[in-house]
């Protein structure tokens, strides 16, 4: 398992490495299949909340799934998102070492 979701010492849940990951390695593909619209709104009873949304170009709004919904903001980020042929991927910006939370 490359990454997993666990409770963070900093805030709420976060994404952690399950193995060492080299710089520029593709970590995961972002699942943009759940498009949120007025006709297809969030379902809070299913755990879908506004803070799990990602706002893309052309006013497209998608629900982020696990684990990508728990990738936290950082002033010193260690991953980035790259779009290739309409697919979004998360890549390592630097070598990531196995984390013991």
Phi and psi restraints in degrees (range 20) as a CNS / XPLOR table:
assign (resid 1 and name C) (resid 2 and name N)
       (resid 2 and name CA) (resid 2 and name C) 1.0 -70.4 20.0 2
assign (resid 2 and name N) (resid 2 and name CA)
       (resid 2 and name C) (resid 3 and name N) 1.0 -47.7 20.0 2
assign (resid 2 and name C) (resid 3 and name N)
       (resid 3 and name CA) (resid 3 and name C) 1.0 -136.6 20.0 2
assign (resid 3 and name N) (resid 3 and name CA)
       (resid 3 and name C) (resid 4 and name N) 1.0 159.6 20.0 2
assign (resid 3 and name C) (resid 4 and name N)
       (resid 4 and name CA) (resid 4 and name C) 1.0 -148.1 20.0 2
assign (resid 4 and name N) (resid 4 and name CA)
       (resid 4 and name C) (resid 5 and name N) 1.0 159.8 20.0 2
assign (resid 4 and name C) (resid 5 and name N)
       (resid 5 and name CA) (resid 5 and name C) 1.0 -99.5 20.0 2
assign (resid 5 and name N) (resid 5 and name CA)
       (resid 5 and name C) (resid 6 and name N) 1.0 134.5 20.0 2
assign (resid 5 and name C) (resid 6 and name N)
       (resid 6 and name CA) (resid 6 and name C) 1.0 -151.3 20.0 2
assign (resid 6 and name N) (resid 6 and name CA)
       (resid 6 and name C) (resid 7 and name N) 1.0 172.8 20.0 2
assign (resid 6 and name C) (resid 7 and name N)
       (resid 7 and name CA) (resid 7 and name C) 1.0 -73.5 20.0 2
assign (resid 7 and name N) (resid 7 and name CA)
       (resid 7 and name C) (resid 8 and name N) 1.0 138.6 20.0 2
assign (resid 7 and name C) (resid 8 and name N)
       (resid 8 and name CA) (resid 8 and name C) 1.0 -97.2 20.0 2
assign (resid 8 and name N) (resid 8 and name CA)
       (resid 8 and name C) (resid 9 and name N) 1.0 145.5 20.0 2
assign (resid 8 and name C) (resid 9 and name N)
       (resid 9 and name CA) (resid 9 and name C) 1.0 -68.8 20.0 2
assign (resid 9 and name N) (resid 9 and name CA)
       (resid 9 and name C) (resid 10 and name N) 1.0 -22.2 20.0 2
assign (resid 9 and name C) (resid 10 and name N)
       (resid 10 and name CA) (resid 10 and name C) 1.0 -87.4 20.0 2
assign (resid 10 and name N) (resid 10 and name CA)
       (resid 10 and name C) (resid 11 and name N) 1.0 -53.0 20.0 2
assign (resid 10 and name C) (resid 11 and name N)
       (resid 11 and name CA) (resid 11 and name C) 1.0 -167.9 20.0 2
assign (resid 11 and name N) (resid 11 and name CA)
       (resid 11 and name C) (resid 12 and name N) 1.0 121.1 20.0 2
assign (resid 11 and name C) (resid 12 and name N)
       (resid 12 and name CA) (resid 12 and name C) 1.0 56.0 20.0 2
assign (resid 12 and name N) (resid 12 and name CA)
       (resid 12 and name C) (resid 13 and name N) 1.0 -135.4 20.0 2
assign (resid 12 and name C) (resid 13 and name N)
       (resid 13 and name CA) (resid 13 and name C) 1.0 -100.3 20.0 2
assign (resid 13 and name N) (resid 13 and name CA)
       (resid 13 and name C) (resid 14 and name N) 1.0 155.5 20.0 2
assign (resid 13 and name C) (resid 14 and name N)
       (resid 14 and name CA) (resid 14 and name C) 1.0 -147.3 20.0 2
assign (resid 14 and name N) (resid 14 and name CA)
       (resid 14 and name C) (resid 15 and name N) 1.0 173.1 20.0 2
assign (resid 14 and name C) (resid 15 and name N)
       (resid 15 and name CA) (resid 15 and name C) 1.0 -104.3 20.0 2
assign (resid 15 and name N) (resid 15 and name CA)
       (resid 15 and name C) (resid 16 and name N) 1.0 131.7 20.0 2
assign (resid 15 and name C) (resid 16 and name N)
       (resid 16 and name CA) (resid 16 and name C) 1.0 -126.1 20.0 2
assign (resid 16 and name N) (resid 16 and name CA)
       (resid 16 and name C) (resid 17 and name N) 1.0 155.0 20.0 2
assign (resid 16 and name C) (resid 17 and name N)
       (resid 17 and name CA) (resid 17 and name C) 1.0 -82.0 20.0 2
assign (resid 17 and name N) (resid 17 and name CA)
       (resid 17 and name C) (resid 18 and name N) 1.0 138.3 20.0 2
assign (resid 17 and name C) (resid 18 and name N)
       (resid 18 and name CA) (resid 18 and name C) 1.0 -98.0 20.0 2
assign (resid 18 and name N) (resid 18 and name CA)
       (resid 18 and name C) (resid 19 and name N) 1.0 -10.4 20.0 2
assign (resid 18 and name C) (resid 19 and name N)
       (resid 19 and name CA) (resid 19 and name C) 1.0 -147.7 20.0 2
assign (resid 19 and name N) (resid 19 and name CA)
       (resid 19 and name C) (resid 20 and name N) 1.0 166.1 20.0 2
assign (resid 19 and name C) (resid 20 and name N)
       (resid 20 and name CA) (resid 20 and name C) 1.0 -69.4 20.0 2
assign (resid 20 and name N) (resid 20 and name CA)
       (resid 20 and name C) (resid 21 and name N) 1.0 137.3 20.0 2
assign (resid 20 and name C) (resid 21 and name N)
       (resid 21 and name CA) (resid 21 and name C) 1.0 -126.9 20.0 2
assign (resid 21 and name N) (resid 21 and name CA)
       (resid 21 and name C) (resid 22 and name N) 1.0 124.2 20.0 2
assign (resid 21 and name C) (resid 22 and name N)
       (resid 22 and name CA) (resid 22 and name C) 1.0 -74.6 20.0 2
assign (resid 22 and name N) (resid 22 and name CA)
       (resid 22 and name C) (resid 23 and name N) 1.0 151.4 20.0 2
assign (resid 22 and name C) (resid 23 and name N)
       (resid 23 and name CA) (resid 23 and name C) 1.0 -52.4 20.0 2
assign (resid 23 and name N) (resid 23 and name CA)
       (resid 23 and name C) (resid 24 and name N) 1.0 139.7 20.0 2
assign (resid 23 and name C) (resid 24 and name N)
       (resid 24 and name CA) (resid 24 and name C) 1.0 73.0 20.0 2
assign (resid 24 and name N) (resid 24 and name CA)
       (resid 24 and name C) (resid 25 and name N) 1.0 8.2 20.0 2
assign (resid 24 and name C) (resid 25 and name N)
       (resid 25 and name CA) (resid 25 and name C) 1.0 -77.1 20.0 2
assign (resid 25 and name N) (resid 25 and name CA)
       (resid 25 and name C) (resid 26 and name N) 1.0 136.3 20.0 2
assign (resid 25 and name C) (resid 26 and name N)
       (resid 26 and name CA) (resid 26 and name C) 1.0 -74.1 20.0 2
assign (resid 26 and name N) (resid 26 and name CA)
       (resid 26 and name C) (resid 27 and name N) 1.0 124.7 20.0 2
assign (resid 26 and name C) (resid 27 and name N)
       (resid 27 and name CA) (resid 27 and name C) 1.0 -94.1 20.0 2
assign (resid 27 and name N) (resid 27 and name CA)
       (resid 27 and name C) (resid 28 and name N) 1.0 -44.4 20.0 2
assign (resid 27 and name C) (resid 28 and name N)
       (resid 28 and name CA) (resid 28 and name C) 1.0 -160.9 20.0 2
assign (resid 28 and name N) (resid 28 and name CA)
       (resid 28 and name C) (resid 29 and name N) 1.0 164.9 20.0 2
assign (resid 28 and name C) (resid 29 and name N)
       (resid 29 and name CA) (resid 29 and name C) 1.0 -102.3 20.0 2
assign (resid 29 and name N) (resid 29 and name CA)
       (resid 29 and name C) (resid 30 and name N) 1.0 131.1 20.0 2
assign (resid 29 and name C) (resid 30 and name N)
       (resid 30 and name CA) (resid 30 and name C) 1.0 -79.3 20.0 2
assign (resid 30 and name N) (resid 30 and name CA)
       (resid 30 and name C) (resid 31 and name N) 1.0 128.9 20.0 2
assign (resid 30 and name C) (resid 31 and name N)
       (resid 31 and name CA) (resid 31 and name C) 1.0 -86.9 20.0 2
assign (resid 31 and name N) (resid 31 and name CA)
       (resid 31 and name C) (resid 32 and name N) 1.0 105.0 20.0 2
assign (resid 31 and name C) (resid 32 and name N)
       (resid 32 and name CA) (resid 32 and name C) 1.0 -99.5 20.0 2
assign (resid 32 and name N) (resid 32 and name CA)
       (resid 32 and name C) (resid 33 and name N) 1.0 24.9 20.0 2
assign (resid 32 and name C) (resid 33 and name N)
       (resid 33 and name CA) (resid 33 and name C) 1.0 -75.6 20.0 2
assign (resid 33 and name N) (resid 33 and name CA)
       (resid 33 and name C) (resid 34 and name N) 1.0 -22.9 20.0 2
assign (resid 33 and name C) (resid 34 and name N)
       (resid 34 and name CA) (resid 34 and name C) 1.0 -95.6 20.0 2
assign (resid 34 and name N) (resid 34 and name CA)
       (resid 34 and name C) (resid 35 and name N) 1.0 90.1 20.0 2
assign (resid 34 and name C) (resid 35 and name N)
       (resid 35 and name CA) (resid 35 and name C) 1.0 -85.4 20.0 2
assign (resid 35 and name N) (resid 35 and name CA)
       (resid 35 and name C) (resid 36 and name N) 1.0 130.8 20.0 2
assign (resid 35 and name C) (resid 36 and name N)
       (resid 36 and name CA) (resid 36 and name C) 1.0 -102.2 20.0 2
assign (resid 36 and name N) (resid 36 and name CA)
       (resid 36 and name C) (resid 37 and name N) 1.0 126.5 20.0 2
assign (resid 36 and name C) (resid 37 and name N)
       (resid 37 and name CA) (resid 37 and name C) 1.0 -139.3 20.0 2
assign (resid 37 and name N) (resid 37 and name CA)
       (resid 37 and name C) (resid 38 and name N) 1.0 176.5 20.0 2
assign (resid 37 and name C) (resid 38 and name N)
       (resid 38 and name CA) (resid 38 and name C) 1.0 -61.5 20.0 2
assign (resid 38 and name N) (resid 38 and name CA)
       (resid 38 and name C) (resid 39 and name N) 1.0 -35.3 20.0 2
assign (resid 38 and name C) (resid 39 and name N)
       (resid 39 and name CA) (resid 39 and name C) 1.0 -81.9 20.0 2
assign (resid 39 and name N) (resid 39 and name CA)
       (resid 39 and name C) (resid 40 and name N) 1.0 -15.7 20.0 2
assign (resid 39 and name C) (resid 40 and name N)
       (resid 40 and name CA) (resid 40 and name C) 1.0 -134.7 20.0 2
assign (resid 40 and name N) (resid 40 and name CA)
       (resid 40 and name C) (resid 41 and name N) 1.0 69.6 20.0 2
assign (resid 40 and name C) (resid 41 and name N)
       (resid 41 and name CA) (resid 41 and name C) 1.0 -76.7 20.0 2
assign (resid 41 and name N) (resid 41 and name CA)
       (resid 41 and name C) (resid 42 and name N) 1.0 174.9 20.0 2
assign (resid 41 and name C) (resid 42 and name N)
       (resid 42 and name CA) (resid 42 and name C) 1.0 -65.0 20.0 2
assign (resid 42 and name N) (resid 42 and name CA)
       (resid 42 and name C) (resid 43 and name N) 1.0 149.9 20.0 2
assign (resid 42 and name C) (resid 43 and name N)
       (resid 43 and name CA) (resid 43 and name C) 1.0 -118.3 20.0 2
assign (resid 43 and name N) (resid 43 and name CA)
       (resid 43 and name C) (resid 44 and name N) 1.0 92.0 20.0 2
assign (resid 43 and name C) (resid 44 and name N)
       (resid 44 and name CA) (resid 44 and name C) 1.0 -61.5 20.0 2
assign (resid 44 and name N) (resid 44 and name CA)
       (resid 44 and name C) (resid 45 and name N) 1.0 -28.6 20.0 2
assign (resid 44 and name C) (resid 45 and name N)
       (resid 45 and name CA) (resid 45 and name C) 1.0 -65.9 20.0 2
assign (resid 45 and name N) (resid 45 and name CA)
       (resid 45 and name C) (resid 46 and name N) 1.0 -16.5 20.0 2
assign (resid 45 and name C) (resid 46 and name N)
       (resid 46 and name CA) (resid 46 and name C) 1.0 -103.3 20.0 2
assign (resid 46 and name N) (resid 46 and name CA)
       (resid 46 and name C) (resid 47 and name N) 1.0 9.8 20.0 2
assign (resid 46 and name C) (resid 47 and name N)
       (resid 47 and name CA) (resid 47 and name C) 1.0 84.2 20.0 2
assign (resid 47 and name N) (resid 47 and name CA)
       (resid 47 and name C) (resid 48 and name N) 1.0 17.6 20.0 2
assign (resid 47 and name C) (resid 48 and name N)
       (resid 48 and name CA) (resid 48 and name C) 1.0 -93.3 20.0 2
assign (resid 48 and name N) (resid 48 and name CA)
       (resid 48 and name C) (resid 49 and name N) 1.0 119.3 20.0 2
assign (resid 48 and name C) (resid 49 and name N)
       (resid 49 and name CA) (resid 49 and name C) 1.0 -130.5 20.0 2
assign (resid 49 and name N) (resid 49 and name CA)
       (resid 49 and name C) (resid 50 and name N) 1.0 158.0 20.0 2
assign (resid 49 and name C) (resid 50 and name N)
       (resid 50 and name CA) (resid 50 and name C) 1.0 -58.1 20.0 2
assign (resid 50 and name N) (resid 50 and name CA)
       (resid 50 and name C) (resid 51 and name N) 1.0 -34.9 20.0 2
assign (resid 50 and name C) (resid 51 and name N)
       (resid 51 and name CA) (resid 51 and name C) 1.0 -72.2 20.0 2
assign (resid 51 and name N) (resid 51 and name CA)
       (resid 51 and name C) (resid 52 and name N) 1.0 -1.6 20.0 2
assign (resid 51 and name C) (resid 52 and name N)
       (resid 52 and name CA) (resid 52 and name C) 1.0 -98.8 20.0 2
assign (resid 52 and name N) (resid 52 and name CA)
       (resid 52 and name C) (resid 53 and name N) 1.0 6.7 20.0 2
assign (resid 52 and name C) (resid 53 and name N)
       (resid 53 and name CA) (resid 53 and name C) 1.0 -90.4 20.0 2
assign (resid 53 and name N) (resid 53 and name CA)
       (resid 53 and name C) (resid 54 and name N) 1.0 152.1 20.0 2
assign (resid 53 and name C) (resid 54 and name N)
       (resid 54 and name CA) (resid 54 and name C) 1.0 -126.0 20.0 2
assign (resid 54 and name N) (resid 54 and name CA)
       (resid 54 and name C) (resid 55 and name N) 1.0 134.4 20.0 2
assign (resid 54 and name C) (resid 55 and name N)
       (resid 55 and name CA) (resid 55 and name C) 1.0 -104.8 20.0 2
assign (resid 55 and name N) (resid 55 and name CA)
       (resid 55 and name C) (resid 56 and name N) 1.0 113.5 20.0 2
assign (resid 55 and name C) (resid 56 and name N)
       (resid 56 and name CA) (resid 56 and name C) 1.0 -103.5 20.0 2
assign (resid 56 and name N) (resid 56 and name CA)
       (resid 56 and name C) (resid 57 and name N) 1.0 179.7 20.0 2
assign (resid 56 and name C) (resid 57 and name N)
       (resid 57 and name CA) (resid 57 and name C) 1.0 -64.8 20.0 2
assign (resid 57 and name N) (resid 57 and name CA)
       (resid 57 and name C) (resid 58 and name N) 1.0 161.2 20.0 2
assign (resid 57 and name C) (resid 58 and name N)
       (resid 58 and name CA) (resid 58 and name C) 1.0 58.5 20.0 2
assign (resid 58 and name N) (resid 58 and name CA)
       (resid 58 and name C) (resid 59 and name N) 1.0 32.2 20.0 2
assign (resid 58 and name C) (resid 59 and name N)
       (resid 59 and name CA) (resid 59 and name C) 1.0 61.4 20.0 2
assign (resid 59 and name N) (resid 59 and name CA)
       (resid 59 and name C) (resid 60 and name N) 1.0 21.7 20.0 2
assign (resid 59 and name C) (resid 60 and name N)
       (resid 60 and name CA) (resid 60 and name C) 1.0 -78.3 20.0 2
assign (resid 60 and name N) (resid 60 and name CA)
       (resid 60 and name C) (resid 61 and name N) 1.0 129.2 20.0 2
assign (resid 60 and name C) (resid 61 and name N)
       (resid 61 and name CA) (resid 61 and name C) 1.0 -119.6 20.0 2
assign (resid 61 and name N) (resid 61 and name CA)
       (resid 61 and name C) (resid 62 and name N) 1.0 127.0 20.0 2
assign (resid 61 and name C) (resid 62 and name N)
       (resid 62 and name CA) (resid 62 and name C) 1.0 -125.3 20.0 2
assign (resid 62 and name N) (resid 62 and name CA)
       (resid 62 and name C) (resid 63 and name N) 1.0 150.0 20.0 2
assign (resid 62 and name C) (resid 63 and name N)
       (resid 63 and name CA) (resid 63 and name C) 1.0 -85.6 20.0 2
assign (resid 63 and name N) (resid 63 and name CA)
       (resid 63 and name C) (resid 64 and name N) 1.0 126.8 20.0 2
assign (resid 63 and name C) (resid 64 and name N)
       (resid 64 and name CA) (resid 64 and name C) 1.0 -81.7 20.0 2
assign (resid 64 and name N) (resid 64 and name CA)
       (resid 64 and name C) (resid 65 and name N) 1.0 136.7 20.0 2
assign (resid 64 and name C) (resid 65 and name N)
       (resid 65 and name CA) (resid 65 and name C) 1.0 -94.0 20.0 2
assign (resid 65 and name N) (resid 65 and name CA)
       (resid 65 and name C) (resid 66 and name N) 1.0 177.5 20.0 2
assign (resid 65 and name C) (resid 66 and name N)
       (resid 66 and name CA) (resid 66 and name C) 1.0 -82.9 20.0 2
assign (resid 66 and name N) (resid 66 and name CA)
       (resid 66 and name C) (resid 67 and name N) 1.0 135.0 20.0 2
assign (resid 66 and name C) (resid 67 and name N)
       (resid 67 and name CA) (resid 67 and name C) 1.0 -93.2 20.0 2
assign (resid 67 and name N) (resid 67 and name CA)
       (resid 67 and name C) (resid 68 and name N) 1.0 -13.0 20.0 2
assign (resid 67 and name C) (resid 68 and name N)
       (resid 68 and name CA) (resid 68 and name C) 1.0 -60.6 20.0 2
assign (resid 68 and name N) (resid 68 and name CA)
       (resid 68 and name C) (resid 69 and name N) 1.0 -25.4 20.0 2
assign (resid 68 and name C) (resid 69 and name N)
       (resid 69 and name CA) (resid 69 and name C) 1.0 -66.5 20.0 2
assign (resid 69 and name N) (resid 69 and name CA)
       (resid 69 and name C) (resid 70 and name N) 1.0 -15.4 20.0 2
assign (resid 69 and name C) (resid 70 and name N)
       (resid 70 and name CA) (resid 70 and name C) 1.0 -106.0 20.0 2
assign (resid 70 and name N) (resid 70 and name CA)
       (resid 70 and name C) (resid 71 and name N) 1.0 11.6 20.0 2
assign (resid 70 and name C) (resid 71 and name N)
       (resid 71 and name CA) (resid 71 and name C) 1.0 -73.5 20.0 2
assign (resid 71 and name N) (resid 71 and name CA)
       (resid 71 and name C) (resid 72 and name N) 1.0 116.9 20.0 2
assign (resid 71 and name C) (resid 72 and name N)
       (resid 72 and name CA) (resid 72 and name C) 1.0 -90.1 20.0 2
assign (resid 72 and name N) (resid 72 and name CA)
       (resid 72 and name C) (resid 73 and name N) 1.0 153.9 20.0 2
assign (resid 72 and name C) (resid 73 and name N)
       (resid 73 and name CA) (resid 73 and name C) 1.0 -67.4 20.0 2
assign (resid 73 and name N) (resid 73 and name CA)
       (resid 73 and name C) (resid 74 and name N) 1.0 146.0 20.0 2
assign (resid 73 and name C) (resid 74 and name N)
       (resid 74 and name CA) (resid 74 and name C) 1.0 -149.2 20.0 2
assign (resid 74 and name N) (resid 74 and name CA)
       (resid 74 and name C) (resid 75 and name N) 1.0 144.9 20.0 2
assign (resid 74 and name C) (resid 75 and name N)
       (resid 75 and name CA) (resid 75 and name C) 1.0 -75.2 20.0 2
assign (resid 75 and name N) (resid 75 and name CA)
       (resid 75 and name C) (resid 76 and name N) 1.0 -15.1 20.0 2
assign (resid 75 and name C) (resid 76 and name N)
       (resid 76 and name CA) (resid 76 and name C) 1.0 -129.0 20.0 2
assign (resid 76 and name N) (resid 76 and name CA)
       (resid 76 and name C) (resid 77 and name N) 1.0 70.8 20.0 2
assign (resid 76 and name C) (resid 77 and name N)
       (resid 77 and name CA) (resid 77 and name C) 1.0 -66.0 20.0 2
assign (resid 77 and name N) (resid 77 and name CA)
       (resid 77 and name C) (resid 78 and name N) 1.0 153.5 20.0 2
assign (resid 77 and name C) (resid 78 and name N)
       (resid 78 and name CA) (resid 78 and name C) 1.0 -117.3 20.0 2
assign (resid 78 and name N) (resid 78 and name CA)
       (resid 78 and name C) (resid 79 and name N) 1.0 1.5 20.0 2
assign (resid 78 and name C) (resid 79 and name N)
       (resid 79 and name CA) (resid 79 and name C) 1.0 -137.8 20.0 2
assign (resid 79 and name N) (resid 79 and name CA)
       (resid 79 and name C) (resid 80 and name N) 1.0 161.8 20.0 2
assign (resid 79 and name C) (resid 80 and name N)
       (resid 80 and name CA) (resid 80 and name C) 1.0 -143.2 20.0 2
assign (resid 80 and name N) (resid 80 and name CA)
       (resid 80 and name C) (resid 81 and name N) 1.0 160.0 20.0 2
assign (resid 80 and name C) (resid 81 and name N)
       (resid 81 and name CA) (resid 81 and name C) 1.0 -104.6 20.0 2
assign (resid 81 and name N) (resid 81 and name CA)
       (resid 81 and name C) (resid 82 and name N) 1.0 134.0 20.0 2
assign (resid 81 and name C) (resid 82 and name N)
       (resid 82 and name CA) (resid 82 and name C) 1.0 -128.5 20.0 2
assign (resid 82 and name N) (resid 82 and name CA)
       (resid 82 and name C) (resid 83 and name N) 1.0 130.6 20.0 2
assign (resid 82 and name C) (resid 83 and name N)
       (resid 83 and name CA) (resid 83 and name C) 1.0 -98.3 20.0 2
assign (resid 83 and name N) (resid 83 and name CA)
       (resid 83 and name C) (resid 84 and name N) 1.0 127.0 20.0 2
assign (resid 83 and name C) (resid 84 and name N)
       (resid 84 and name CA) (resid 84 and name C) 1.0 -131.9 20.0 2
assign (resid 84 and name N) (resid 84 and name CA)
       (resid 84 and name C) (resid 85 and name N) 1.0 118.3 20.0 2
assign (resid 84 and name C) (resid 85 and name N)
       (resid 85 and name CA) (resid 85 and name C) 1.0 50.3 20.0 2
assign (resid 85 and name N) (resid 85 and name CA)
       (resid 85 and name C) (resid 86 and name N) 1.0 49.5 20.0 2
assign (resid 85 and name C) (resid 86 and name N)
       (resid 86 and name CA) (resid 86 and name C) 1.0 66.3 20.0 2
assign (resid 86 and name N) (resid 86 and name CA)
       (resid 86 and name C) (resid 87 and name N) 1.0 12.1 20.0 2
assign (resid 86 and name C) (resid 87 and name N)
       (resid 87 and name CA) (resid 87 and name C) 1.0 -111.0 20.0 2
assign (resid 87 and name N) (resid 87 and name CA)
       (resid 87 and name C) (resid 88 and name N) 1.0 138.8 20.0 2
assign (resid 87 and name C) (resid 88 and name N)
       (resid 88 and name CA) (resid 88 and name C) 1.0 -104.5 20.0 2
assign (resid 88 and name N) (resid 88 and name CA)
       (resid 88 and name C) (resid 89 and name N) 1.0 132.7 20.0 2
assign (resid 88 and name C) (resid 89 and name N)
       (resid 89 and name CA) (resid 89 and name C) 1.0 -123.6 20.0 2
assign (resid 89 and name N) (resid 89 and name CA)
       (resid 89 and name C) (resid 90 and name N) 1.0 149.1 20.0 2
assign (resid 89 and name C) (resid 90 and name N)
       (resid 90 and name CA) (resid 90 and name C) 1.0 -104.9 20.0 2
assign (resid 90 and name N) (resid 90 and name CA)
       (resid 90 and name C) (resid 91 and name N) 1.0 126.0 20.0 2
assign (resid 90 and name C) (resid 91 and name N)
       (resid 91 and name CA) (resid 91 and name C) 1.0 -118.0 20.0 2
assign (resid 91 and name N) (resid 91 and name CA)
       (resid 91 and name C) (resid 92 and name N) 1.0 151.6 20.0 2
assign (resid 91 and name C) (resid 92 and name N)
       (resid 92 and name CA) (resid 92 and name C) 1.0 -77.3 20.0 2
assign (resid 92 and name N) (resid 92 and name CA)
       (resid 92 and name C) (resid 93 and name N) 1.0 128.0 20.0 2
assign (resid 92 and name C) (resid 93 and name N)
       (resid 93 and name CA) (resid 93 and name C) 1.0 -79.7 20.0 2
assign (resid 93 and name N) (resid 93 and name CA)
       (resid 93 and name C) (resid 94 and name N) 1.0 -24.5 20.0 2
assign (resid 93 and name C) (resid 94 and name N)
       (resid 94 and name CA) (resid 94 and name C) 1.0 -148.9 20.0 2
assign (resid 94 and name N) (resid 94 and name CA)
       (resid 94 and name C) (resid 95 and name N) 1.0 168.5 20.0 2
assign (resid 94 and name C) (resid 95 and name N)
       (resid 95 and name CA) (resid 95 and name C) 1.0 -64.7 20.0 2
assign (resid 95 and name N) (resid 95 and name CA)
       (resid 95 and name C) (resid 96 and name N) 1.0 129.0 20.0 2
assign (resid 95 and name C) (resid 96 and name N)
       (resid 96 and name CA) (resid 96 and name C) 1.0 -108.3 20.0 2
assign (resid 96 and name N) (resid 96 and name CA)
       (resid 96 and name C) (resid 97 and name N) 1.0 130.8 20.0 2
assign (resid 96 and name C) (resid 97 and name N)
       (resid 97 and name CA) (resid 97 and name C) 1.0 -98.2 20.0 2
assign (resid 97 and name N) (resid 97 and name CA)
       (resid 97 and name C) (resid 98 and name N) 1.0 148.7 20.0 2
assign (resid 97 and name C) (resid 98 and name N)
       (resid 98 and name CA) (resid 98 and name C) 1.0 -48.1 20.0 2
assign (resid 98 and name N) (resid 98 and name CA)
       (resid 98 and name C) (resid 99 and name N) 1.0 128.9 20.0 2
assign (resid 98 and name C) (resid 99 and name N)
       (resid 99 and name CA) (resid 99 and name C) 1.0 -103.6 20.0 2
assign (resid 99 and name N) (resid 99 and name CA)
       (resid 99 and name C) (resid 100 and name N) 1.0 139.3 20.0 2
assign (resid 99 and name C) (resid 100 and name N)
       (resid 100 and name CA) (resid 100 and name C) 1.0 -111.5 20.0 2
assign (resid 100 and name N) (resid 100 and name CA)
       (resid 100 and name C) (resid 101 and name N) 1.0 103.2 20.0 2
